[in-house]
Amino acid sequence: MANKDLVQRDLKVVWHPFTQMKTARPPIPIVKGKGALVFDEDGKAYIDAIASWWLNTHGHGHPYIAEKIYQQALAIEHIIFADFTHHPAVELVERLLEKINGNQARAFFSDNGSTSIEVALKMCFQHWHNLDQPKTKIIAFENAYHGDTFGAMSVGARSAFSAPFAPFLFDVEFIEPPLPGNEQLAIDQMKKALESDDVAGFIYEPLIQGAGGMLMHDPKVLDTLIGLCKAKNVLCIADEVMVGFGRTGKFFGSHWMENQADIMCFSKGLTGGAMALAITTCTDQVFQAFYSSDKWKTLFHGHSFTGNPIACAAALASMDLFDRPETATSLLRIEKQHLEFKEKIKDHPLVTNLRHQGVILAFELQNEGDNSYFSSIRDEIWHFFIDRQIILRPLGNTIYINPPYCITETELNQVYQVIEDLLKHLQLR
Ligand SMILES: Cc1ncc(COP(=O)(O)O)c(C=O)c1O
């Protein structure tokens, strides 16, 4: 009853993301989370098989993260981050740089994936501007998604999401991503794009294009593409927002490649999914283009909540949990379960392009007709899963699992079972 009341109140005043408010089903009110489960007011449990938009790593309502957040809120909840600093921010940057274990030397805070991309793009363009070699072009992949702010939309594939804003997006050189069968085409297109001397940067999602449909790349070819950019002095921007913090089976997607990015973007799993926080890191070489007694060379960017101490404390707590051996064990166990499930459904007539990388398993549902985000098949799949208390939000006809790492063996088997039930249901009609 109370649930119903909350839904009615929500429907009167709230505007939900990526939601056509007129046609969408009413939202499901959630009051509690534990591990991979979230509960409504009546105690009904849902398995969060997509980690609440790929954020959650160690589980919902994690007592260790909650305690650290609480302690930090009592100590200092927020302090302006220009002219001031604090322990959680500095310690977090030190630990993040240690985890990256490569060429990154400086970290700039913001609040979410999109803003981490805006910062990266500004760093990239202004780096060249400060060196008196202004360059205007970014190379990005077709199917890319880097967020919803204007810079992030500009470097993302043009789609229904960005169509109303097309006149306001800057021009980008889109090349084919190195999907299976497309490797040489991607290399050829990159070489062609690099013939211009006006290329400032190349942005990519290391190994998996998330919102583009969980499209997986061969690390060797991506490495070659990054290498081609490096040879031309083009700044490489790794968008680790989705793939970072274990999703691909290594701590960062970039760890699959030899060639390392000049700029890296982190969010989502940075705080274990508990608080809004993002970081953009860069090499010392990029930083040096800004480090000057000339104030015009300053990176003039910042947000009210830059470096929020509570969010940093959550991120530090998440780092502690990553250092516990059980997290690595869970990652391996999820991958093993995925492999077994793949074997089980690989010959199913409705399953195409079955693939997995780390904790992510994806396939396309064989379906004649519209397979877009707006298709009826997408809605049908979503409703089938949610009616069975499994949160598996498809991308068009792409069904994927990307769970919190604490999901139990039994819970993951329940997710597989519901996918098999869907396949049976669709086959029978
Ligand atoms: C690869 C990638 N980059 C950037 C973003 C944008 O992040 P946010 O939604 O936090 O703005 C996303 C979001 O899904 C993403 O998957």
The ligand as an ORCA input file, in Angstrom:
! r2SCAN-3c Opt
* xyz 0 1
  C      32.045      4.018    -21.092
  C      31.207      5.078    -20.453
  N      31.678      6.334    -20.383
  C      30.970      7.313    -19.804
  C      29.732      7.072    -19.260
  C      28.952      8.192    -18.625
  O      28.903      8.006    -17.246
  P      27.778      8.730    -16.379
  O      26.490      8.040    -16.687
  O      28.223      8.511    -14.969
  O      27.771     10.165    -16.750
  C      29.204      5.780    -19.309
  C      27.884      5.489    -18.739
  O      27.321      4.443    -18.883
  C      29.961      4.751    -19.919
  O      29.506      3.508    -20.014
*
